[in-house]
Amino acid sequence: MKYRNLLFLSIFGMMVLAISSCTKELDEVVPQDAISKDQALKDPNAARTLYHGVYGRFRAYNSTFFQLGEMRSDIWVDGLFTESVDGGFQNLYRHNISSLNVPFGDWGGLYNLIFNFNNVIKIIPQTTLPDAEKNRILAEVHGLRAYVYYTMVRTWGDVPLNTEPVETLTNAAATYKPRSTSDSVLRQIKADIETSLQLFGSSNALPSGKRVYWSRVATLILKGDVFLWTGTHSAGGTTDLNTAKAALQEVRNLQSATLELQGNYSNIFNPTQKVNNKEIIFAVNYEVQQATNGLFGSFLVNSIQANTLSFTQAATPTVSSVYPFVNGANRIGMNQAMITRLTAPPADQRISNSFRIMYSNAAPFAVRGVMLTKYVGSTSGTTQIFDNDFPIYRYADVLLLLAEAKAKLGEDPSAEINAIRARAYGATFTPYVNGSISANMNAILDEYLREFIGEGKRWWALRRAGDSYVYANISPTYFSPTSTAKFLLPLSVGMLTADPLLKQTSGY
């Protein structure tokens, strides 16, 4: 049997993703449930639908991106919570992973994204869209593809590399593909990054309105991120670290009233502050009547317990009196050591605007857990609407990635560290003073811990820093040089059975 035109991309209601930030561009777009190759080639509106749809598909994998980047870190290990444990998350933070206990089968579904990116990259040049629009779309999608492959290579190491759309299949064997070496995948990632930069040209303009589209600035940050990784974990060394520094410094030099740290940390995530948010560079968009951010339901609290828990070591205020309409579960938390570490003086506005401690409302008012408040959204009548966007890159990333590049090159990262600290602690903050490479890296990692709670960054920060920093921060009960835990994830039996060309991840 022959299958043709596998371009068909399910869009469903995804077109509304872009309406508020790109309404002029979408005025003539007709929403459709599926786009065929022929439609995209003949109808510019169908081509635009195909393009906007990839952002909807990207949003569908946001939970995967978050889990891969955060839940194996030290933030949520064996924390205090009020309900039964979320077993899937627990397996990640306890590193309870094996060839028979695989947390993400089928490559986490991320080849669905790659499939859609490849289609857009192949089809858009053949459409009747204006050349400038074609180049911008291709620039964005090359950047997105590089980001997804970068996530995959950090997760599994060697992964199948596919940069062409699959339009015709004659048999199942045509889908078999071996794992490419991580070095070859990283070369493709770097090639996509350079293609993205070339197609964007010299414009560093950020999207007008909500910053929910990829940009040249996002590609530059990704370049710094990737080259820091290869400078640390591959043969790139000092050359790649300098390349990373140059890309990040280019973004740093763009700092202005429209691209800088928000003075009020909570405004980064405030649903009413999305339009031209000066700290956001690229975020996953959530809106009422589109899709809301249900990712953090297990980090909240149910409505019954909200009436019996307090935000202070007293009977009031109860959680329900502060957040009357928030409802979820409390199946993940922070352990007391992490709570103590993060809440110790001086007061850090990042902590108070990321989570709140929940206490019993009766003496001795014991700590019961934490509620992640960073993404509680807004209220509509008597309903809580989880409409916070989820940042992929923001200006704080630029500062801490640049600090890391400088630290690894033996340079002084204190300016970038202190910019982060000044916002966190206020005018009386204690400035960081340049130290040894290890002291500088530890200072940077401490800022990563505080700055990006719930943003899917901490595990990647530790991994990118180097293996020794992972071992120093992760509980040796679950992850150590002598444990069975591995940096990379295994493949499931089903994956190996379905594709005989695949080989298991080393060590499993």
FENMO-V427215 format. One record per residue. RES is the residue in three letters. D_CENTER is the distance of its C-alpha to the mean C-alpha in Angstrom with 1 decimal. Layout:
res;d_center
RES;D_CENTER
RES;D_CENTER
This chain:
res;d_center
MET;39.3
LYS;37.5
TYR;34.3
ARG;33.9
ASN;31.5
LEU;28.3
LEU;26.5
PHE;26.7
LEU;23.3
SER;23.0
ILE;22.0
PHE;23.6
GLY;22.8
MET;19.8
MET;21.9
VAL;21.7
LEU;18.0
ALA;19.4
ILE;22.8
SER;22.3
SER;20.8
CYS;22.8
THR;25.9
LYS;28.5
GLU;26.8
LEU;26.7
ASP;30.2
GLU;31.7
VAL;29.0
VAL;30.3
PRO;27.8
GLN;28.3
ASP;27.2
ALA;27.2
ILE;27.7
SER;30.1
LYS;30.5
ASP;33.8
GLN;32.6
ALA;29.9
LEU;32.5
LYS;35.1
ASP;33.3
PRO;31.0
ASN;29.7
ALA;28.8
ALA;27.0
ARG;25.0
THR;24.2
LEU;23.0
TYR;20.7
HIS;19.3
GLY;18.9
VAL;16.2
TYR;13.8
GLY;15.0
ARG;14.4
PHE;10.8
ARG;10.4
ALA;12.4
TYR;9.9
ASN;7.1
SER;8.8
THR;8.7
PHE;5.1
PHE;5.4
GLN;8.8
LEU;8.6
GLY;6.7
GLU;8.9
MET;11.9
ARG;13.9
SER;14.0
ASP;16.9
ILE;15.6
TRP;16.8
VAL;19.5
ASP;22.7
GLY;22.3
LEU;24.8
PHE;24.4
THR;27.0
GLU;26.7
SER;26.5
VAL;23.6
ASP;20.7
GLY;21.7
GLY;18.7
PHE;16.5
GLN;19.6
ASN;19.9
LEU;16.5
TYR;17.3
ARG;20.8
HIS;20.0
ASN;22.5
ILE;21.6
SER;24.4
SER;25.6
LEU;26.8
ASN;23.8
VAL;20.9
PRO;17.7
PHE;16.3
GLY;19.2
ASP;19.4
TRP;16.5
GLY;14.2
GLY;15.6
LEU;13.5
TYR;16.8
ASN;17.3
LEU;14.8
ILE;16.5
PHE;19.8
ASN;19.0
PHE;17.9
ASN;21.0
ASN;23.2
VAL;22.2
ILE;22.7
LYS;26.1
ILE;27.3
ILE;26.5
PRO;28.9
GLN;31.6
THR;31.3
THR;33.5
LEU;30.8
PRO;31.7
ASP;30.8
ALA;28.7
GLU;26.6
LYS;26.3
ASN;25.2
ARG;22.5
ILE;21.1
LEU;21.3
ALA;19.7
GLU;16.6
VAL;16.5
HIS;17.2
GLY;14.2
LEU;11.9
ARG;13.8
ALA;13.4
TYR;9.6
VAL;10.0
TYR;13.0
TYR;11.5
THR;9.0
MET;12.4
VAL;14.6
ARG;12.9
THR;13.2
TRP;16.6
GLY;18.2
ASP;20.6
VAL;19.5
PRO;21.6
LEU;21.4
ASN;22.2
THR;22.2
GLU;25.0
PRO;25.2
VAL;27.3
GLU;30.0
THR;32.8
LEU;33.1
THR;36.5
ASN;35.8
ALA;33.1
ALA;33.6
ALA;32.3
THR;28.7
TYR;29.0
LYS;27.0
PRO;26.8
ARG;23.9
SER;23.8
THR;23.7
SER;20.4
ASP;22.3
SER;23.1
VAL;19.6
LEU;18.5
ARG;21.5
GLN;20.4
ILE;16.9
LYS;18.9
ALA;21.3
ASP;18.8
ILE;17.6
GLU;21.3
THR;22.1
SER;19.5
LEU;20.9
GLN;24.4
LEU;24.0
PHE;22.6
GLY;25.6
SER;26.1
SER;24.5
ASN;21.7
ALA;21.9
LEU;18.8
PRO;18.9
SER;21.6
GLY;20.7
LYS;17.3
ARG;14.7
VAL;13.1
TYR;14.2
TRP;13.4
SER;15.9
ARG;17.7
VAL;16.2
ALA;12.6
THR;14.4
LEU;16.1
ILE;13.1
LEU;11.7
LYS;15.4
GLY;15.5
ASP;12.6
VAL;14.2
PHE;17.7
LEU;17.0
TRP;16.1
THR;19.2
GLY;21.3
THR;20.7
HIS;20.6
SER;22.6
ALA;25.8
GLY;24.4
GLY;25.4
THR;26.5
THR;26.5
ASP;22.8
LEU;22.1
ASN;24.3
THR;22.6
ALA;19.2
LYS;21.1
ALA;22.8
ALA;19.7
LEU;18.2
GLN;21.6
GLU;22.0
VAL;19.2
ARG;20.6
ASN;23.9
LEU;22.7
GLN;22.4
SER;24.4
ALA;24.9
THR;22.2
LEU;19.6
GLU;19.6
LEU;18.6
GLN;19.4
GLY;22.4
ASN;21.6
TYR;18.2
SER;18.3
ASN;18.6
ILE;15.0
PHE;14.2
ASN;17.8
PRO;18.1
THR;21.3
GLN;19.8
LYS;17.5
VAL;20.0
ASN;19.9
ASN;17.8
LYS;18.5
GLU;15.5
ILE;12.9
ILE;12.4
PHE;10.0
ALA;8.7
VAL;8.8
ASN;12.5
TYR;14.4
GLU;18.1
VAL;21.3
GLN;23.0
GLN;20.0
ALA;17.3
THR;16.4
ASN;13.5
GLY;15.1
LEU;12.2
PHE;13.8
GLY;17.4
SER;18.1
PHE;17.2
LEU;19.9
VAL;23.7
ASN;26.3
SER;28.9
ILE;31.8
GLN;30.4
ALA;29.2
ASN;33.0
THR;33.8
LEU;31.1
SER;31.2
PHE;29.0
THR;31.8
GLN;34.3
ALA;36.7
ALA;37.4
THR;35.7
PRO;33.4
THR;32.2
VAL;28.6
SER;29.9
SER;31.8
VAL;28.7
TYR;26.4
PRO;29.1
PHE;27.0
VAL;23.9
ASN;24.2
GLY;22.1
ALA;22.5
ASN;22.3
ARG;21.5
ILE;19.1
GLY;19.9
MET;20.4
ASN;23.5
GLN;26.2
ALA;25.7
MET;22.1
ILE;23.3
THR;26.2
ARG;24.2
LEU;21.8
THR;24.6
ALA;27.3
PRO;28.9
PRO;28.5
ALA;26.6
ASP;23.0
GLN;21.8
ARG;18.1
ILE;19.3
SER;21.6
ASN;19.0
SER;16.4
PHE;18.7
ARG;22.4
ILE;24.7
MET;26.8
TYR;30.4
SER;33.4
ASN;35.6
ALA;38.7
ALA;40.0
PRO;38.8
PHE;35.6
ALA;33.5
VAL;29.7
ARG;28.4
GLY;24.7
VAL;21.9
MET;20.4
LEU;16.8
THR;17.8
LYS;14.8
TYR;14.3
VAL;17.9
GLY;18.3
SER;21.9
THR;25.2
SER;27.3
GLY;30.8
THR;30.5
THR;27.0
GLN;23.6
ILE;21.2
PHE;17.5
ASP;16.6
ASN;14.0
ASP;11.4
PHE;7.7
PRO;6.8
ILE;4.6
TYR;7.7
ARG;10.8
TYR;14.1
ALA;13.7
ASP;11.4
VAL;14.4
LEU;16.8
LEU;15.5
LEU;14.7
LEU;18.2
ALA;19.7
GLU;18.6
ALA;20.2
LYS;23.3
ALA;23.5
LYS;23.4
LEU;26.0
GLY;28.2
GLU;27.9
ASP;27.6
PRO;24.0
SER;25.6
ALA;25.3
GLU;21.5
ILE;21.4
ASN;24.1
ALA;22.4
ILE;19.6
ARG;22.3
ALA;24.6
ARG;22.2
ALA;21.5
TYR;25.2
GLY;27.2
ALA;30.2
THR;31.7
PHE;28.8
THR;29.9
PRO;28.9
TYR;27.5
VAL;30.1
ASN;29.3
GLY;30.0
SER;29.7
ILE;26.8
SER;25.9
ALA;26.5
ASN;24.3
MET;21.4
ASN;21.9
ALA;21.9
ILE;18.6
LEU;17.0
ASP;18.6
GLU;17.1
TYR;13.6
LEU;14.6
ARG;15.9
GLU;13.7
PHE;10.2
ILE;11.5
GLY;9.5
GLU;6.2
GLY;5.0
LYS;6.6
ARG;10.3
TRP;11.0
TRP;9.8
ALA;11.8
LEU;14.7
ARG;14.7
ARG;14.7
ALA;17.4
GLY;19.6
ASP;21.0
SER;23.3
TYR;20.7
VAL;19.0
TYR;22.6
ALA;23.4
ASN;20.6
ILE;20.3
SER;23.3
PRO;25.9
THR;26.8
TYR;23.9
PHE;22.9
SER;25.4
PRO;27.1
THR;29.8
SER;27.7
THR;26.9
ALA;23.1
LYS;21.4
PHE;18.3
LEU;17.8
LEU;17.9
PRO;21.1
LEU;22.1
SER;23.8
VAL;27.5
GLY;27.0
MET;25.0
LEU;27.7
THR;30.4
ALA;29.1
ASP;28.8
PRO;31.5
LEU;30.1
LEU;27.1
LYS;27.6
GLN;26.1
THR;23.6
SER;25.9
GLY;26.9
TYR;26.7
